[in-house]
Amino acid sequence: MKISIVFASTTGNTEQLAKAAEEGAKALGHDVYFNTADCADSSETLSAELILLGSPAMGAEQLEDSMEEFFSGIESNISGKKVGLFGSYDWGDGQWLRDWSDRVTNAGATLVGTVKAQLSPDNAALEEMKKLAGN
């Protein structure tokens, strides 16, 4: 199975989650496309059976700019796809992830799960990411 993992990270916390997903996917023998949102290829991302997208919460709990731009570019093409979301936040309660989840389901994709970490991900969040990559 091909899995696309595309993320934005400003402090490295969301990148740690992405790397845990990559590790989990490769351990299961999956083909992995791994890239940052500012460099990712949308057709390569959309060609996967499972798409994992990650972003830290920014400002008033919004997606990081490069992920917002990337996601907006693929949003109308994810219908029928399996999508998982992840990210890190400092304050708030994870509203950005709930809003993003709504956008994914409203676009017709199947949301397979979400993982969030407050600041640096703990071992439980990293294990959740490995499991998310096994969907």
N, C-alpha and C positions, 0 to 999 in steps of 0.2 A: 504494500500500500504506500502511496505517496502522501506525505504530510508537508504542508507549508507552514513555516513558523516565521511570522513577520512581526517586528516589534519596534517600539521607540523606547529609549531609556535616557534619562537625564542624569541620574546619579549612579546607575549601575544596578539598582534593585530589580527593575523589570527585566534587565538583561540576564540576571541570575535565574529568574523564573524561566526565561526563554531557553537558556542553556540546560536547565533541568529537563524541560520538555524534549529538547534535542537528544539528550542522553537517554531518556526513556524510550523515545521512538527508535533510536538506533539499536538499543538493547533488544528490541522486538523485531529487528531486521527490516524496518521500514526505510524507504527512500525519503530523505529529508531535504527540503529546500529551506534554507535558513538565511534570513537577511533582515536588515533594518528597513524601516518604513521609507526612509528617504532614498534608498537605493533599490528597493524591491521591484521586481518585474511583475506587473499585475497578471499577465497571461500565465506566467510560470506559477504564480500563487493560485490562480483559479483552476489550474489543471490538476490540483491535488484532490484526493478523496476527503481529506480532513484539513481544514484551515484553522490554525491557531494564531490569534492576533493579540498583541500586548501593548499596553500603553500606561504610563503613569498618569495619575490624576493631576491636572494642572489648573491653576486659577480657581474658578468657582466650580470645581469638579468637572472638568472637561478633558477631552482627549488632547494629548500632546499634538502640536501643530502638524508635524510630518505624518503622524498616524491619521489625524483627521483628513488630511489631503489624500493619503493613500486609500483609506477606507471609503471616503466619498467617491473615489474613482472606481472602486469595485462593487460598491453597495448595490447597484442595480443588476449586478451579474451573479449574486450569491444565492439566488433562489434555488432550492433543492440541494444545496451544499450543507455539509456538516461543519459547524463553526464552534470553536471554543475561544473564550476570552480570558485574559489575565492582565494583571497589573499591580502596581504598588501605589500607595498613597501615604500622606503624612497626617493630615487632619481630615475631618469629615467622617462619613460613614460608608463610603463606597458608592455614592449616588452616580458617579460617572460610569461605573460598571453596570448598574441597573439601566441607565439611559442607553448605553451602548447595546446591552442585551435586547432591549426593546427594538432598537434599530435593526438588529440582526434578524429577529423574528418577523418584524414588519416587512422586511425585504424578502421573506419567504424561505430563509435558511432554517435549519434545525440547530438550535443551540444545544451543544452537547455538555456544556459545563462552563463554570467560571472559577477562577482562582484569584484571590486578592491577598496582598501582604501589606501590613502597615509597616512602612519603612523597609528595613532589610528583611527579606524572607527568612522565616525559620524553617527548621527541618520538615515540619508538617506541610508547609506550603510547597516546598520543593518536591516532596513526595506526591502531593496532589497534582503537581505539574507533570510528573512522570506518568501518573495514571491517566491524566487528560490526554496525553499523547498516545495512549493505547486505545482510544475510542475508535 
